Amino acid sequence: MSDIIEKIENLRQELHRHNHRYYVLDDPEISDAEYDRLMQELIALEKAHPELYSPDSPTQRVGSPPLEKFETAEHSIPMLSLDNGFEDEHIFEFDRRIRKLLGTADEILYTAEPKMDGLAVELVYETGRLAMASTRGDGIRGEVITANIRTIGSVPLILQGQNIPPILDVRGEVFISRKGFEKLNEERLKEDLYLFANPRNAAAGAVRQLDSRATAKRPLEIFIYGVGRIEGVQLASHSESLMFLKSLGFRINPLIRPNITIQQCLEYYREL
């Protein structure tokens, strides 16, 4: 029996690693056929030994029974909404407020990141394992969507690395890329289904499906953009927190520009 336990655990770890390389790093090292072979081998072993079930197994991303309704959960730290700046002066005024708040006349360095047009979510990890996921909701409470978030391949079910916090809440944006959106609507057109108006609506609707199997059919992606609650780890800056999250296996927006001045933020915005 010990050989079976070891075989199952090795397969789970190997598939988690391949998921990370495929969905997060965009650098697969095996073919889709080989990945499917490993997955089918694990499915067969788990079916033969149901006593070895684990919710963290790669086989458990899809398959939770449909919900009758969503439960709600309170965010440990409120999820605030973003404000807009329509003119350069609005951005410079923001910089002045920050320097006044910090009581400094020194230049402040920022981390700039493109805003994805999707749905904000919070992922809660306990001892390195995904315990819960919820929508932003009203900023204080959100709907629990754990089963749906588990279907997103780039969401780690188990964190990697050595310095894993016992409690970690991260915030991210679930979205559908333009390429994924076009392909999704092409498939729906062939099936004579209504077409989605835009990627954001398609992503938001997918995240709020009561049946996670329906969610799994949408090409959802996620970028993690920040930390809520964290225990056991001290992070000195936002850019440091993003690099730390990346080391744990989260997918971070590759277009992030760290440690730049407010003027450079505006220049970067114009580049985009």
C-alpha positions in Angstrom: 0.0 0.0 0.0 2.9 2.4 0.7 4.0 2.0 -2.9 0.5 3.1 -4.1 0.5 6.1 -1.7 3.9 7.2 -3.0 2.9 6.7 -6.6 -0.3 8.8 -6.2 1.6 11.6 -4.4 4.3 11.7 -7.0 1.8 11.9 -9.8 0.0 14.7 -8.0 3.2 16.7 -7.5 4.3 16.1 -11.1 0.9 17.3 -12.5 0.9 20.4 -10.2 4.4 21.2 -11.6 3.3 20.8 -15.2 0.2 22.9 -14.5 2.4 25.7 -13.2 4.7 25.5 -16.2 1.8 25.5 -18.7 -0.6 28.1 -17.2 1.7 30.4 -15.2 5.1 30.2 -16.9 3.8 29.5 -20.4 6.7 27.1 -20.8 5.4 23.5 -21.0 8.0 20.7 -21.0 5.7 17.8 -22.0 3.1 17.4 -24.7 -0.6 17.6 -24.1 -0.8 13.9 -24.8 1.8 13.0 -22.2 0.0 15.3 -19.7 -3.3 13.6 -20.4 -1.6 10.2 -19.9 -0.4 11.2 -16.5 -3.8 12.6 -15.5 -5.6 9.4 -16.6 -3.1 7.3 -14.7 -3.8 9.4 -11.5 -7.6 9.3 -12.1 -7.4 5.5 -12.3 -5.4 5.1 -9.2 -7.6 7.5 -7.2 -10.7 5.6 -8.4 -9.2 2.3 -7.3 -8.2 3.8 -3.9 -11.0 6.3 -2.9 -9.6 6.2 0.7 -6.7 8.3 -0.6 -8.9 11.1 -1.8 -7.4 14.6 -1.5 -9.2 17.9 -2.4 -5.8 19.2 -3.4 -5.4 16.7 -6.2 -5.1 18.0 -9.8 -8.0 15.7 -10.6 -10.3 17.7 -8.3 -10.2 21.0 -10.1 -13.6 20.2 -11.7 -16.4 18.1 -10.4 -17.9 19.7 -7.3 -21.7 19.2 -7.2 -23.8 22.2 -8.4 -24.8 24.7 -5.8 -28.3 25.9 -5.0 -27.0 29.3 -4.1 -23.8 31.1 -3.2 -22.8 31.5 0.4 -21.1 34.8 1.4 -18.0 35.4 3.4 -16.4 38.5 5.0 -13.0 39.7 3.7 -10.5 39.9 6.5 -9.4 43.2 5.1 -11.9 45.2 2.9 -11.4 45.0 -0.8 -11.5 48.6 -1.9 -12.3 49.8 -5.4 -10.0 51.8 -7.6 -10.4 55.5 -8.4 -9.9 57.0 -11.8 -7.5 59.7 -13.0 -8.6 61.3 -16.3 -5.9 64.0 -16.5 -2.2 64.2 -15.8 -2.9 66.7 -13.0 -5.1 64.1 -11.3 -2.1 61.8 -11.2 0.3 64.5 -9.9 -2.3 65.4 -7.2 -2.4 61.8 -6.1 1.4 61.8 -5.8 1.2 65.0 -3.7 -1.4 63.4 -1.3 0.9 60.4 -0.9 3.9 62.5 0.0 1.9 64.5 2.4 0.5 61.4 4.0 4.0 60.0 4.4 5.3 63.4 5.6 8.1 63.5 3.1 9.2 65.8 0.2 11.3 63.0 -1.3 10.3 61.4 -4.6 8.1 58.4 -4.3 8.6 55.3 -6.4 5.6 53.4 -7.6 4.8 50.1 -9.3 2.7 50.5 -12.4 0.5 47.7 -13.8 -2.1 47.6 -16.5 -5.7 47.2 -15.2 -7.3 44.1 -16.5 -11.1 44.4 -17.3 -12.5 41.4 -15.4 -13.8 40.5 -12.0 -11.8 41.1 -8.7 -11.6 38.1 -6.4 -9.9 37.1 -3.2 -8.1 33.8 -2.7 -7.5 32.5 0.9 -4.7 30.1 1.6 -4.2 28.2 4.8 -1.0 26.3 5.4 -0.2 26.7 1.7 -3.5 25.2 0.4 -6.4 27.0 -1.3 -9.1 27.1 1.4 -11.6 29.6 -0.1 -12.2 32.1 -2.9 -14.7 34.9 -3.1 -15.8 37.8 -5.2 -15.2 41.4 -4.1 -18.9 41.9 -3.6 -19.5 45.2 -1.7 -15.9 45.3 -0.5 -16.8 43.9 2.9 -18.5 40.6 2.0 -18.4 38.6 -1.2 -19.9 35.5 -2.7 -17.9 32.2 -2.1 -16.8 30.9 -5.5 -14.2 28.4 -4.5 -15.3 25.5 -6.8 -15.3 27.9 -9.8 -11.9 29.4 -9.1 -10.4 25.9 -8.7 -11.2 25.3 -12.4 -8.7 28.0 -13.5 -5.5 26.2 -14.3 -3.2 29.1 -13.3 -4.6 29.2 -9.7 -2.3 27.1 -7.5 -4.2 24.6 -5.3 -1.0 24.2 -3.3 1.7 26.9 -2.9 5.3 26.2 -3.8 8.6 27.3 -2.2 9.9 27.3 1.3 8.7 30.5 3.0 4.9 29.8 2.8 2.8 31.9 5.1 0.4 30.0 7.4 -2.3 32.5 6.4 -2.3 34.3 3.1 -5.1 36.3 1.3 -4.3 37.4 -2.2 -6.3 39.6 -4.6 -6.5 39.1 -8.3 -8.5 39.8 -11.5 -10.2 37.0 -13.3 -10.5 37.8 -17.0 -10.8 36.3 -20.5 -8.1 37.4 -23.1 -9.2 38.8 -26.4 -8.0 35.7 -28.2 -9.8 33.5 -25.8 -13.0 35.6 -26.1 -13.0 35.4 -29.9 -12.6 31.6 -29.8 -15.3 31.3 -27.2 -17.8 33.2 -29.3 -16.8 31.3 -32.4 -17.6 28.0 -30.6 -20.9 29.4 -29.3 -21.9 30.6 -32.8 -21.4 27.0 -34.1 -23.6 25.7 -31.4 -26.3 28.4 -32.1 -25.9 30.0 -28.7 -26.1 33.7 -27.9 -22.8 35.6 -28.2 -21.2 37.4 -25.3 -21.0 41.2 -25.7 -17.5 41.6 -24.2 -14.8 39.6 -22.4 -15.7 41.1 -19.0 -19.3 40.0 -19.1 -18.2 36.5 -20.2 -15.7 36.2 -17.3 -18.0 37.6 -14.7 -20.8 35.3 -15.8 -18.5 32.3 -15.7 -17.3 33.0 -12.2 -20.8 33.2 -10.9 -22.0 29.9 -12.3 -23.6 27.6 -9.7 -22.2 24.6 -11.6 -18.4 24.6 -11.8 -18.5 22.4 -14.8 -20.0 25.3 -16.8 -17.2 27.6 -15.5 -14.6 25.1 -16.6 -15.7 25.5 -20.2 -14.8 29.2 -20.3 -11.1 30.2 -21.0 -10.6 32.0 -17.7 -7.3 33.5 -16.7 -6.1 35.3 -13.6 -3.4 37.8 -12.6 -2.7 38.2 -8.9 -2.1 41.9 -8.1 -1.8 42.2 -4.3 -1.9 40.9 -0.8 -4.6 41.3 1.7 -3.9 39.5 5.0 -0.5 37.8 5.5 1.0 36.1 8.6 4.6 35.2 9.3 6.2 37.2 6.4 7.2 40.9 6.3 7.1 42.6 2.9 8.6 46.1 2.5 7.0 47.3 -0.7 4.4 46.4 -3.2 6.9 45.3 -5.8 8.5 43.1 -3.2 5.1 41.5 -2.5 4.5 40.8 -6.1 7.9 39.1 -6.5 7.1 37.1 -3.4 3.7 36.0 -4.7 5.4 35.0 -8.0 7.8 32.8 -6.0 4.8 31.0 -4.4 3.5 30.0 -7.9 1.0 32.8 -8.6 0.7 34.3 -12.1 1.7 38.0 -12.1 1.1 40.4 -14.9 4.3 40.4 -17.0 3.8 44.0 -17.9 4.4 45.3 -14.4 6.8 48.2 -14.2 8.3 48.5 -10.7 10.2 51.3 -8.9 9.3 54.2 -11.2 8.6 57.8 -10.6 5.1 59.4 -11.0 6.3 61.0 -14.3 7.5 57.6 -15.5 4.1 56.1 -14.6 2.5 58.6 -17.0 5.1 57.8 -19.7 4.4 54.1 -19.3 0.7 54.7 -19.5 1.2 56.4 -22.9 3.3 53.5 -24.1 0.4 51.2 -23.4 
